[in-house]
Amino acid sequence: MLHLEGSAIKDGLGRTVMLRGVNLGGSSKVPVSPDGATHLSAGFLDHRAVSFVGRPFPLDEADEHFGRLRHWGLTCLRLVVTWEAIEHAGPGEYDEAYLDYLFEVVRRAGEHGFVVFIDPHQDVWSRFTGGDGAPGWTLEAVGFDIGALDQTGAAVTHQMHGDPLPQMIWTTNATKLGAATMFTLFFAGNDFAPKTMIDGEPVQGYLQRHYIEAMRQIAHRLKGLDHVLGYGVMNEPFEGYIGWADLAEARAPVEIGAMPSPFESMLLAAGNPLEVKVWRRGLLGPKIVGHRLINPAGARAWRRDHEPVWRENGVWGCGSDGQPSLLRPDHFSQVDGREVDFLSDYHRPFVNRYARAMRAADPDALIFLGPQPVLEPAPWGPGDAERVIYEPHWYDGYLLFARRFSSFVGVDMLTQRVVLGPRAVRRSFARQLGRLRRYARERMGDVPTLIGETGIPYDLNERKAYRSGDFAAQERAMDRTLAAIEENLLHCTIWNYTADNDNEHGDQWNGEDLSIFSRDQQTDPGDINSGGRALRAVVRPYPRATCGEPLRLSFDARLGIFEYEFLHDPSVTAPTEVFVPKLQYPDACRVEASDGNWELDRANQRLVYRHSDDRSTHRIRITR
């Protein structure tokens, strides 16, 4: 069983393990029945009578998919589950069939040699606010009419907008009324919505209690499976309105399309038609390109028997003339005269509450903790949860939003500065990932860093590769990302492997298409590699277990040159093992070692290396 020693993950033989894996899978965000692929609108609002049994794939396909992933050298699964999958029928009503199915998926993963950690996934709160995660009843419990969120500008949903959904517009939901309200109530309802109750219970405690108990249902089921490493806290949690200094000003993680300010959003949801600014984002940044009338019919996003939450809590109101006004523009930025900080004041306490509850169900569980992308984590210290793995996410931002590969163009995701030139881009990527590792060392107490999500969109250049069969651009893009991860000696799980990916609708969610496998590329089902995308970059040699401390790692995917250097630990007697994929070395390979002896096990795609004891630093080089 794997365990933590400082910033290292060790196996039972004392060797330092490097985890390479995948997120399983992209379509786990949506139900199987009725088909929840986001380009389909039928049955969308009937949110209680759904089933996620069959996500990430039917059980009769498990051996096929697990066998393929193991052949590609991947040994770690970040298994995507959603709160909705567990508790969609109503508060406290758990889907036992889904939990039974999930147990069987995880059990079979162990039979194939995988380690697993559970990812409680959400994007912008819920399917009904343009993402995935929380059940629909959570929105109804605070008074939302989920059928009116899209037309009132409280969310942009693929189902209501129609196909195709504008590229990456779903991310703007993070600051639209639906998701922003729910995140604020979940993390900080006690401070910012004290008048909002559900069944007589403060909204914050109610929502957190149900979320944690839903995840505990999984922990109770999986307890005792040694290959289950632990549990994530929440995928990419957003702060909602917490810390927003002026509710009359709009902001967003990405400015695309109509972007009302929070106050405008509140008025729209109360039934007021408004013209709002429309944004477009280019390489040089966002700019206003026009205005759009939102909610012309004057629909309400709130049920008739509910007062709008932020009016109820005094954020805005109507004067004697009936005209609405913003009463507290800084309502979410201060508590008792003190500036608030989302991560320190709200996220960290929730993480600790979650960790205590999960470990009451499974005392051995590791906790995987990551903020939303590019944010620094809150300082971690005595009294905070122990045995934590820092699990940030990182993507090639230009590639993700532009859907075009250029070796000359990159973006620093923290500073938002454009980087030009192939060498400069590669250096920038390595620096950005090194920054994440530094956060784990300096702010988290030197815990291990696992990049929980990284990957590339495969529908680059208007899906040209699907017509030509040439995935060279995707290979170069993925190689550039993974090389930066290797330079920083990081663990990672690639986003993603979607068993039902297709070229038309990708991962079946919001037009995204990041799966390293697609049935539409599978021309020969008898070939285990058929269906894989950009495998020349994805499938690469790496040290699975090292009898000491990794010092340097690199792989030149074009030339097939693998180089590795480590410092041995005299107390560890087990050999170092390196994954050596047949895909990179189909006929033979040349192995050079600084000392000692080695054995190449071609059948199991591994190099077993035993160093000599007359030196402390050892080097391995593999070439075609």
Residue pairs with C-beta under 8 A, 6 or more apart in sequence:
1 12
1 226
1 227
2 9
2 10
2 11
2 12
2 17
2 115
2 229
3 9
3 10
4 10
4 366
4 387
4 389
4 447
4 448
6 446
7 440
7 441
7 446
7 447
7 448
7 449
8 16
8 17
8 448
8 549
9 16
9 17
9 19
9 389
9 448
9 491
10 16
10 17
11 17
11 545
13 545
13 572
13 573
13 574
14 547
14 569
14 571
14 572
14 574
15 545
15 546
15 547
15 572
15 574
15 576
15 577
16 545
16 546
16 547
16 548
16 549
16 550
17 544
17 545
17 546
18 489
18 491
18 542
18 543
18 544
18 545
18 546
18 550
19 75
19 76
19 115
19 450
19 491
19 492
19 493
20 73
20 74
20 75
20 76
20 491
20 492
20 493
20 542
20 544
20 579
21 74
21 75
21 76
21 77
21 78
21 114
21 115
21 492
21 493
21 494
22 69
22 74
22 76
22 77
22 78
22 493
22 494
22 495
22 496
22 497
22 516
23 77
23 78
23 80
23 119
23 452
23 453
23 493
23 494
23 495
23 496
23 497
24 56
24 65
24 77
24 78
24 79
24 80
24 496
24 497
25 55
25 56
25 57
25 80
25 496
25 497
25 498
25 499
25 507
25 515
26 80
26 495
26 496
26 497
26 498
26 501
26 506
26 507
26 508
26 509
26 512
26 514
26 515
27 37
27 55
27 56
27 498
27 499
27 500
27 501
27 507
27 508
27 509
28 52
28 55
28 56
28 80
28 81
28 82
28 85
28 121
29 80
29 82
29 121
29 123
29 127
29 131
29 132
29 133
29 509
30 36
30 37
30 38
30 55
30 127
30 132
30 508
30 509
31 50
31 51
31 52
31 55
31 84
31 85
31 88
32 51
32 52
32 53
32 54
32 55
33 50
33 51
33 53
33 54
34 42
34 43
34 46
34 50
35 43
36 44
36 50
36 127
36 508
37 505
37 508
37 509
38 127
38 157
38 158
38 159
38 165
38 508
38 509
38 510
38 511
39 158
39 159
39 163
39 164
39 165
39 505
39 508
39 511
40 159
41 159
41 160
41 162
44 127
44 157
44 159
44 160
45 128
45 136
45 146
45 147
47 84
47 88
47 127
47 128
47 135
47 136
47 137
47 146
48 88
48 89
48 90
48 135
48 136
48 137
49 89
50 84
50 88
51 95
51 97
51 98
52 82
52 84
52 85
52 88
52 95
52 98
53 95
53 97
53 98
53 101
54 101
55 80
55 85
56 65
56 79
56 80
56 105
56 497
56 498
56 499
57 65
57 499
57 500
59 101
59 104
59 105
59 108
61 499
62 105
62 108
63 108
63 112
65 497
65 499
65 517
66 108
66 109
66 112
66 114
67 112
67 528
68 517
68 528
68 529
68 531
68 532
69 77
69 112
69 114
69 497
70 112
70 113
70 114
71 528
71 529
71 605
72 529
72 532
72 535
72 538
72 539
72 581
72 583
73 539
73 540
73 541
73 542
73 579
73 581
73 605
74 114
74 494
75 113
75 114
75 115
75 544
76 114
76 115
76 116
76 117
76 491
76 493
77 109
77 114
77 115
77 116
77 117
77 493
78 117
78 119
78 232
78 452
78 453
78 493
79 105
79 106
79 109
79 116
79 117
79 118
79 119
80 119
80 121
80 496
81 102
81 118
81 119
81 120
81 121
81 218
82 120
82 121
82 122
82 132
82 133
82 134
83 120
83 122
83 133
83 134
83 135
83 211
83 214
83 215
84 126
84 127
84 132
84 133
84 134
84 135
84 136
85 95
85 98
86 94
86 95
86 98
86 99
86 214
86 215
86 217
86 218
87 93
87 94
87 95
87 135
87 210
87 214
88 95
88 135
88 136
88 137
89 95
90 137
91 137
91 141
91 210
92 210
92 213
94 214
94 217
99 217
99 218
99 221
100 221
102 218
102 221
102 222
103 221
103 222
106 116
106 222
106 225
106 227
106 228
107 225
109 116
109 227
110 116
110 225
110 226
110 227
110 228
114 227
115 227
115 228
115 229
116 225
116 227
116 228
116 229
117 228
117 229
117 230
117 231
117 232
117 366
117 368
118 215
118 218
118 222
118 228
118 230
118 231
118 232
119 232
119 235
119 368
119 452
120 133
120 211
120 215
120 231
120 232
120 233
120 234
120 235
121 132
121 133
121 235
122 131
122 132
122 133
122 134
122 234
122 235
122 236
122 237
123 131
123 132
123 133
123 170
123 235
123 236
124 130
124 131
124 155
124 170
124 171
124 173
124 174
124 179
124 238
125 131
125 133
125 134
125 173
125 178
125 179
125 182
125 183
125 238
126 132
126 133
126 134
126 135
126 136
126 138
126 139
126 178
126 179
126 182
127 133
127 136
127 157
128 136
128 139
128 146
128 149
128 155
128 157
128 178
129 139
129 149
129 154
129 155
129 157
129 173
129 176
129 178
129 179
129 182
130 155
130 156
130 157
130 158
130 170
130 173
130 176
130 178
130 179
130 510
131 170
131 173
131 179
131 510
132 509
133 235
134 182
134 211
136 146
138 182
138 207
138 210
139 146
139 149
139 178
139 182
140 146
140 303
141 198
141 206
142 181
142 182
142 185
142 196
142 198
142 203
142 306
142 309
143 302
143 303
143 305
143 306
143 307
143 308
143 309
144 154
144 178
144 181
144 301
144 302
144 303
145 300
145 301
145 302
145 303
148 154
148 299
148 300
148 301
149 155
149 157
149 177
149 178
149 301
150 156
150 157
150 160
150 161
151 160
151 295
151 297
151 299
152 177
152 268
152 269
152 271
152 294
152 295
152 299
152 300
152 301
153 176
153 177
153 258
153 260
153 265
153 268
153 269
153 276
153 294
153 295
154 176
154 177
154 178
154 265
154 268
154 269
154 301
155 173
155 176
155 177
155 178
155 179
156 165
156 169
156 170
156 172
156 173
156 176
156 257
158 165
158 170
158 510
158 511
163 511
164 511
165 510
165 511
166 256
166 257
167 256
167 401
167 403
167 511
168 254
168 256
168 400
168 401
169 256
169 257
170 510
171 252
171 253
171 254
171 256
172 252
172 253
172 254
172 255
172 256
172 257
172 259
173 179
174 180
174 183
174 238
174 252
174 253
175 250
175 251
175 252
175 253
175 259
175 262
176 260
176 265
177 262
177 265
177 266
177 268
177 269
177 301
178 301
179 238
179 240
180 238
180 240
180 241
180 262
180 265
181 240
181 241
181 309
181 310
182 207
182 240
183 237
183 238
183 239
183 240
183 241
183 242
184 192
184 193
184 239
184 240
184 241
184 242
184 332
185 192
185 193
185 196
185 203
185 204
185 207
185 240
185 309
186 204
186 207
186 208
186 211
186 240
187 204
187 237
187 239
187 240
187 242
187 342
187 346
187 347
187 350
188 204
188 240
188 242
188 332
188 340
188 345
188 346
189 196
189 202
189 203
189 204
189 205
189 207
190 202
190 204
190 205
191 335
191 340
192 241
192 242
192 313
192 331
192 332
193 203
193 204
193 309
193 310
193 312
193 313
194 202
194 313
195 312
195 313
196 202
196 203
196 309
196 312
196 313
197 203
197 206
198 206
198 207
199 206
201 209
208 350
208 353
211 234
212 353
212 354
212 357
212 358
213 357
215 231
215 354
215 358
216 357
216 358
216 360
216 361
218 231
219 231
219 358
219 361
219 362
219 365
220 361
220 362
222 228
222 362
223 361
223 362
228 362
228 365
229 365
229 366
230 358
230 362
230 365
230 366
230 367
230 368
230 387
230 389
231 358
231 362
231 365
231 366
231 367
231 368
232 367
232 368
232 369
232 370
232 391
232 452
233 350
233 351
233 354
233 355
233 367
233 368
233 369
233 370
234 354
235 370
235 452
236 370
236 371
236 372
236 373
236 393
237 347
237 371
237 372
238 372
239 342
239 346
239 347
241 247
241 262
241 331
241 332
242 332
242 340
242 342
242 346
243 332
243 333
243 339
243 340
243 341
243 342
244 251
244 262
244 332
244 333
245 330
245 333
246 329
246 330
247 261
247 262
247 263
247 266
247 315
247 326
247 328
247 329
247 330
247 331
247 332
248 261
248 262
248 263
248 326
248 329
249 261
250 259
250 260
250 261
250 262
250 264
250 277
252 259
253 372
254 281
254 286
254 401
255 279
255 280
255 281
255 286
256 279
256 280
256 281
257 278
257 279
258 276
258 277
258 278
258 279
258 292
258 294
259 276
259 277
259 278
259 279
260 268
260 274
260 276
260 294
263 316
263 326
263 329
264 274
264 276
266 308
266 310
266 311
266 315
266 316
267 274
267 316
267 324
268 274
268 294
268 295
268 301
269 300
269 301
269 302
269 308
270 300
270 301
270 302
270 308
270 311
270 324
271 295
271 298
271 299
271 300
272 295
272 298
272 324
273 293
273 294
273 295
273 296
273 297
273 298
274 293
274 294
274 295
275 291
275 292
275 293
275 294
276 291
276 292
276 294
277 288
277 290
277 291
278 288
278 289
278 290
278 291
278 292
279 286
279 287
279 288
279 289
280 286
280 287
280 289
281 287
281 401
283 398
283 402
283 409
283 418
284 418
285 416
302 308
302 309
310 316
310 331
311 317
313 331
314 327
314 328
314 331
315 326
315 327
315 328
315 331
316 324
316 325
316 326
316 327
316 328
317 324
317 325
317 327
318 324
318 325
319 325
332 340
333 339
333 340
334 340
335 345
340 346
341 378
343 371
343 375
343 376
343 377
343 378
344 378
344 379
347 371
347 378
348 378
348 380
348 384
351 367
351 369
351 384
351 385
352 383
352 384
352 385
354 367
355 367
355 385
355 388
356 385
358 365
358 367
359 365
366 387
366 388
366 389
367 385
367 387
367 388
367 389
368 388
368 389
368 391
368 450
368 452
369 377
369 385
369 388
369 389
369 390
369 391
369 444
370 377
370 390
370 391
370 392
370 393
370 452
371 377
371 378
371 392
373 392
373 393
373 394
373 395
373 413
374 413
374 414
376 439
376 443
377 390
377 392
377 439
377 440
377 443
377 444
378 443
379 443
380 388
380 443
380 444
380 445
380 447
381 445
388 444
388 447
389 447
389 448
389 449
389 450
390 436
390 439
390 440
390 444
390 447
390 448
390 449
390 450
391 449
391 450
391 451
391 452
392 436
392 439
392 449
392 451
392 452
393 451
393 452
393 453
393 454
393 495
394 413
394 432
394 433
394 436
394 451
394 453
394 454
395 413
395 453
395 454
395 455
395 481
396 410
396 411
396 429
396 456
396 477
396 480
396 481
397 410
397 411
397 413
398 406
398 409
398 410
398 411
398 418
399 405
399 456
399 457
399 460
399 477
400 456
400 457
403 457
403 459
403 460
403 461
404 460
404 461
405 460
405 461
405 473
405 474
405 476
405 477
407 422
407 425
407 476
407 480
408 420
408 421
408 422
408 425
409 418
409 419
409 420
409 425
410 418
410 419
410 420
410 424
410 425
410 428
410 429
411 417
411 418
411 419
412 419
412 428
412 431
412 432
413 432
414 432
414 435
419 425
419 428
425 480
426 480
426 483
426 484
429 480
429 481
429 483
429 484
430 483
430 484
430 487
430 488
432 484
433 451
433 484
433 485
433 487
433 488
433 490
434 487
434 488
436 449
436 451
436 490
437 449
437 488
437 490
439 449
440 446
440 447
440 448
440 449
448 491
449 490
449 491
450 490
450 491
450 492
450 493
451 485
451 490
451 491
451 492
451 493
452 492
452 493
453 493
453 494
453 495
453 496
454 481
454 482
454 485
454 492
454 494
454 495
455 478
455 481
455 494
455 495
455 496
455 514
455 516
456 474
456 477
456 478
456 481
456 514
456 534
457 512
457 513
457 514
458 465
458 471
458 474
458 506
458 513
458 514
458 515
458 518
458 533
458 534
459 466
459 503
459 506
459 513
460 473
460 474
460 477
461 473
463 503
464 470
465 471
465 473
465 474
466 503
466 520
466 521
471 533
471 534
474 533
474 534
474 537
475 534
475 536
475 537
475 557
476 537
477 534
477 537
478 534
478 537
478 538
479 536
479 537
479 557
482 492
482 537
482 538
482 540
482 555
483 554
483 555
483 557
485 492
486 542
486 553
486 554
486 555
487 553
487 554
489 550
489 552
489 553
494 516
494 538
495 514
496 507
496 514
496 515
496 516
497 515
497 516
497 517
498 506
498 507
498 508
498 515
498 517
498 518
499 517
500 508
500 519
501 507
501 508
501 513
501 515
501 517
501 518
501 519
501 520
502 518
502 519
502 520
503 513
503 518
503 520
503 521
505 511
506 512
506 513
506 514
506 515
507 513
507 514
507 515
515 533
516 532
516 533
516 534
516 535
516 538
517 531
517 532
517 533
518 531
518 533
519 531
521 530
521 531
521 532
521 533
522 530
522 531
523 530
524 530
529 535
529 583
532 538
532 539
535 583
536 557
536 583
536 584
537 557
539 581
539 583
539 584
540 555
540 557
540 562
540 581
540 584
541 555
541 562
541 578
541 579
541 580
541 581
541 584
541 622
542 553
542 555
542 578
542 579
543 550
543 553
543 564
543 566
543 576
543 577
543 578
543 579
544 577
544 578
544 579
544 606
545 574
545 576
545 577
546 566
546 576
547 566
547 568
547 569
547 572
547 573
547 574
547 575
547 576
547 611
548 566
548 567
548 568
548 569
548 572
548 576
548 618
549 566
549 567
549 569
550 564
550 565
550 566
551 565
551 566
551 567
551 617
552 563
552 564
552 565
553 563
553 564
553 565
554 561
554 562
554 563
554 564
555 561
555 562
555 563
556 562
557 584
559 623
559 624
560 584
560 585
560 589
560 622
560 623
560 624
561 621
561 622
561 623
562 578
562 580
562 620
562 621
562 622
562 623
563 619
563 620
563 621
564 578
564 619
564 620
564 621
565 617
565 618
565 619
565 620
566 576
566 617
566 618
567 616
567 617
567 618
568 611
568 616
568 617
568 618
570 613
575 608
575 609
575 610
576 608
576 609
576 610
576 611
576 618
576 620
577 606
577 607
577 608
577 609
578 606
578 607
578 609
578 620
578 622
579 605
579 606
580 589
580 600
580 605
580 606
580 607
580 622
581 605
582 602
582 605
584 624
585 622
585 624
588 624
589 600
589 622
589 623
589 624
590 622
590 623
590 624
591 598
591 600
591 607
591 620
591 621
591 622
592 620
592 621
592 622
592 623
593 609
593 611
593 618
593 619
593 620
593 621
594 615
594 617
594 618
594 619
594 620
595 611
595 612
595 614
595 615
595 618
596 609
596 610
596 611
596 612
596 618
597 609
597 610
598 607
598 608
598 609
598 610
598 620
599 607
599 608
600 606
600 607
600 608
601 607
601 608
607 620
607 622
609 618
609 620
611 618
